[in-house]
Amino acid sequence: MADLSHRPGDIATHPDVHEMRDRYAHMLEGRSAPAIEGLAFLAGVYCAISPWTVHFSAARPELTLNNLVLGIAIALMAVGLAAVPERIGGLGWTLAPMGAWLIVAPWVVTRFPDTGMIWNNVIVGGVVCLLGLIIAGAAMRSVGRER
C-alpha cells in the first residue's frame, strides 16, 4: 500500500509548535490536583446512594431526598470541574457550603436523627467541604499565576 503522508512524523516543523507547547504548559500548570475532582465525584455518588447503604431511606424520606439531590449536584459539579476547568473552576468553592449543609442536615431536616445518619452525613459532609476548599485554593492559585 502506498504511503500517502507527505509530512514527517515529527511535529517540530509545525509553524505553531511554540504556541501549542505554551498553551499545553499553561493548561497543565493550572491543574495542580486533578484527582480532587475524581474524589469529589465519588463523594457525590456515595452521598446520593448513602440512604440505601446506611439503611435510613425508609425511616427518613426527607433526609433521603436531601442526600440524593445533594449527592447528584456534587457529582455533576465534579464532572463539570473535570471536563471544563477553565469555565467552571471558579465555582469549585460551592462544594464547601454543600459539605457544610450535609453536616448539619440531619438535625435541620429531621428532628431526631439516628447515629448512622449523623455519622454518615458528618463524614461525607466533611470530605466534600475539604475537597471544596482544596479546589477553591487551587483555583485561587491558578488565578494568581495568570496575573
Contacts in CASP RR format, 6 or more apart in sequence:
PFRMAT RR
TARGET T0000
AUTHOR 0000-0000-0000
METHOD contacts of the structure
MODEL  1
MADLSHRPGDIATHPDVHEMRDRYAHMLEGRSAPAIEGLAFLAGVYCAIS
PWTVHFSAARPELTLNNLVLGIAIALMAVGLAAVPERIGGLGWTLAPMGA
WLIVAPWVVTRFPDTGMIWNNVIVGGVVCLLGLIIAGAAMRSVGRER
11 17 0 8 1.000
14 20 0 8 1.000
27 86 0 8 1.000
29 142 0 8 1.000
29 145 0 8 1.000
30 85 0 8 1.000
30 138 0 8 1.000
30 141 0 8 1.000
30 142 0 8 1.000
30 145 0 8 1.000
31 85 0 8 1.000
31 138 0 8 1.000
32 138 0 8 1.000
32 141 0 8 1.000
32 142 0 8 1.000
33 134 0 8 1.000
33 135 0 8 1.000
33 138 0 8 1.000
34 82 0 8 1.000
36 131 0 8 1.000
36 132 0 8 1.000
36 134 0 8 1.000
36 135 0 8 1.000
36 138 0 8 1.000
37 78 0 8 1.000
37 79 0 8 1.000
37 80 0 8 1.000
37 81 0 8 1.000
37 82 0 8 1.000
37 85 0 8 1.000
37 135 0 8 1.000
38 78 0 8 1.000
38 82 0 8 1.000
39 127 0 8 1.000
39 131 0 8 1.000
40 74 0 8 1.000
40 75 0 8 1.000
40 77 0 8 1.000
40 78 0 8 1.000
40 81 0 8 1.000
40 95 0 8 1.000
40 128 0 8 1.000
40 131 0 8 1.000
40 132 0 8 1.000
40 135 0 8 1.000
41 74 0 8 1.000
41 75 0 8 1.000
41 78 0 8 1.000
41 79 0 8 1.000
41 82 0 8 1.000
43 74 0 8 1.000
43 78 0 8 1.000
43 124 0 8 1.000
43 125 0 8 1.000
43 127 0 8 1.000
43 128 0 8 1.000
43 131 0 8 1.000
44 70 0 8 1.000
44 71 0 8 1.000
44 72 0 8 1.000
44 74 0 8 1.000
44 75 0 8 1.000
44 78 0 8 1.000
44 124 0 8 1.000
44 128 0 8 1.000
45 71 0 8 1.000
45 75 0 8 1.000
46 53 0 8 1.000
46 124 0 8 1.000
47 67 0 8 1.000
47 70 0 8 1.000
47 71 0 8 1.000
47 74 0 8 1.000
47 102 0 8 1.000
47 124 0 8 1.000
47 125 0 8 1.000
47 128 0 8 1.000
48 67 0 8 1.000
48 68 0 8 1.000
48 70 0 8 1.000
48 71 0 8 1.000
48 72 0 8 1.000
48 75 0 8 1.000
50 67 0 8 1.000
50 120 0 8 1.000
50 121 0 8 1.000
50 124 0 8 1.000
51 57 0 8 1.000
51 60 0 8 1.000
51 63 0 8 1.000
51 64 0 8 1.000
51 67 0 8 1.000
51 68 0 8 1.000
54 116 0 8 1.000
54 117 0 8 1.000
54 120 0 8 1.000
56 63 0 8 1.000
56 64 0 8 1.000
56 114 0 8 1.000
56 116 0 8 1.000
56 117 0 8 1.000
56 120 0 8 1.000
57 64 0 8 1.000
59 114 0 8 1.000
60 109 0 8 1.000
60 110 0 8 1.000
60 113 0 8 1.000
60 114 0 8 1.000
60 117 0 8 1.000
62 109 0 8 1.000
62 110 0 8 1.000
63 105 0 8 1.000
63 106 0 8 1.000
63 109 0 8 1.000
63 110 0 8 1.000
63 113 0 8 1.000
63 117 0 8 1.000
63 121 0 8 1.000
66 105 0 8 1.000
66 109 0 8 1.000
67 102 0 8 1.000
67 105 0 8 1.000
67 121 0 8 1.000
70 98 0 8 1.000
70 101 0 8 1.000
70 102 0 8 1.000
70 105 0 8 1.000
73 98 0 8 1.000
74 95 0 8 1.000
74 98 0 8 1.000
74 128 0 8 1.000
77 88 0 8 1.000
77 91 0 8 1.000
77 92 0 8 1.000
77 94 0 8 1.000
77 95 0 8 1.000
77 98 0 8 1.000
78 95 0 8 1.000
80 88 0 8 1.000
81 88 0 8 1.000
81 89 0 8 1.000
81 91 0 8 1.000
81 92 0 8 1.000
81 135 0 8 1.000
89 135 0 8 1.000
89 139 0 8 1.000
90 136 0 8 1.000
90 139 0 8 1.000
92 132 0 8 1.000
92 135 0 8 1.000
92 136 0 8 1.000
92 139 0 8 1.000
93 132 0 8 1.000
93 133 0 8 1.000
93 135 0 8 1.000
93 136 0 8 1.000
93 139 0 8 1.000
94 132 0 8 1.000
95 128 0 8 1.000
95 129 0 8 1.000
95 131 0 8 1.000
95 132 0 8 1.000
95 135 0 8 1.000
96 128 0 8 1.000
96 129 0 8 1.000
96 132 0 8 1.000
96 133 0 8 1.000
96 136 0 8 1.000
98 125 0 8 1.000
98 128 0 8 1.000
98 129 0 8 1.000
99 124 0 8 1.000
99 125 0 8 1.000
99 126 0 8 1.000
99 128 0 8 1.000
99 129 0 8 1.000
99 132 0 8 1.000
100 125 0 8 1.000
100 129 0 8 1.000
102 121 0 8 1.000
102 122 0 8 1.000
102 124 0 8 1.000
102 125 0 8 1.000
102 126 0 8 1.000
102 128 0 8 1.000
102 129 0 8 1.000
103 121 0 8 1.000
103 122 0 8 1.000
103 125 0 8 1.000
103 126 0 8 1.000
103 129 0 8 1.000
105 121 0 8 1.000
106 113 0 8 1.000
106 117 0 8 1.000
106 118 0 8 1.000
106 121 0 8 1.000
107 113 0 8 1.000
110 117 0 8 1.000
END
